[in-house]
Amino acid sequence: MEELLALKEFLLKGDIDGALGIVDELEEMSRDDKINNIRSYAVILLMHLIKQKVENRTTRSWELSIRNSIRGIQTKNQRRKAGGTYLNTEELRLAIAEAYPEAVDRASVEVEEGRYEPKELAQLVNRQEICDRAMILISTNLEI
């Protein structure tokens, strides 16, 4: 809210440079919010992909969580008015990679009722394979 008041003040004074600085700041805040939302969905997506891989099975609940996470990522990444996406493919890949450690932590509590510590669980799956699968699911709307 402070930024909007400052923007209004700059505009009323005719300070276009100051106003543009505030607009840039607001854009960056909005982008950070989008990235955080996408990352949260990515953690859940990766966690379930890890669980599927380690337990060599799936459940309807896991599949639903995967689909919901994919939809959430796609929706949050979509620029409605301007078209396009907030994150390009490489930025999305980076967000997924950054979400991976948290996904392993969370999955370690759930896989085989918490049998593995995060480091042990991480050794049971191929990180690149899991992240690549997530990217494929996000980009192609594949049925799970």
N, C-alpha and C positions, 0 to 999 in steps of 0.2 A: 504494500500500500504506500509506503514511503516513496518508492520509486515513481509511482504514478503522480503523487503530489509534486515531486521534484520535476517530473516531466512537464506537468502543467505550468509550474513556475517558470521553467526555461522557455516554454512556448509563449507565455504571456510577456516575457521580457524580450522576446525575439531572438533568444540565444539558440540558434539552430544547432551549433556544434555541441552545446551542452545537452540539448534534447536528443540529438543522435547518439550521444554517449549513453544516455539513459536507455534508449531503445536497444542499443547493443547489449547492455547489461540485462535487460528484460528478456531478450532473445536467448542469451546464454543461460539464464535461470530456467527458462522454459525447456531448453534442450537438456540441461542437467536433469530436470524432473523426468523427461521422457526416457533418458538413459537409465535412471534409477528404476523406473517402472519396468522397462524392458529387462533389466538385470534381475529384478525380482521374479519375473515370469521365467527367465532363463534358469534360475536356480531350481525352480520346481520341475521344469522340463528335464534338465540334466539329472536331477536326483532320481526321477522315475526311469530314465533311460539307463542309469547306472544299476538301479535295482533289477530291471529286466535282464540286463546282461549278466549280473552276478548270480541271480537266482534262476536264470534260464527259464523264466516264466513271466506271465503278466496277469493282471487282474483287470476287471472292468473299471474299477476305481482308478487304477494307474492310467489306463488308456484315456479315461475321461480327463484326468489331470493333465495328461500330455496334450490332448486336443485343446483344452481350455488355455493352457500355457501358450500353445502355438497361436491360437486366436488372439490372446492378449498381446503377444509380441507383435503380431501383424497389425492389430488395431492401433496400438500405441506408436508404432513406427510410421504409420500412414499420415501424410500431410493432407488434411481434408480440403482446405481451400486452395492452397498453392500447388497441390499435386506432388507426386514423388514421395520420398521417405525422409525421415529425420536422419537415419543412419544408413550409409551405403553398406555394401556387402562386407567390406573389410572392417568397418567400424562395428557392424553387428557381430562379426566373427570375434573381434576383440572383446566386446561386451560379454559374449558367451564364455570366452576363455577366462575372463575375470570372475565370472560367476561360478566356475568349475570348483574351486576349493571349498566354497560354502556348500555346494551341492554334495560333494564327497562327505563333508562333515555331517550333513543332515541324513544322507543315505546310510552312513555308518550306524546310526541309531536304529534304523529300520530294517536293514538287510539282515535276514536270519536272526531277528530279534536282538540286534545290537552285538552280534558275535564279533565283529571286526572293529578295530580302531581305525580312524580315518587313513592313517598311513598304510595299514594292511589292506584296506579296501581299495585304495588308490592303486596298489600293485596288482590287483585282480582284474582291472579293466584298462583298456587302452584309451588314454585321455583324448588323443587325436580322433580316434574312431567315434567316441561318444560325441565330441563337439561337431564332427563332420555330419553325423546322423542328425543332430539337432538342426544344423544349417539346412540340410536337405528337407527336413520336415517343415521348417519355417518357410522356405522358399518355394516349395512345390505343392503344398496342401495335400500330401500323400495321405491316404487312408492308413490308419494304424492297425 
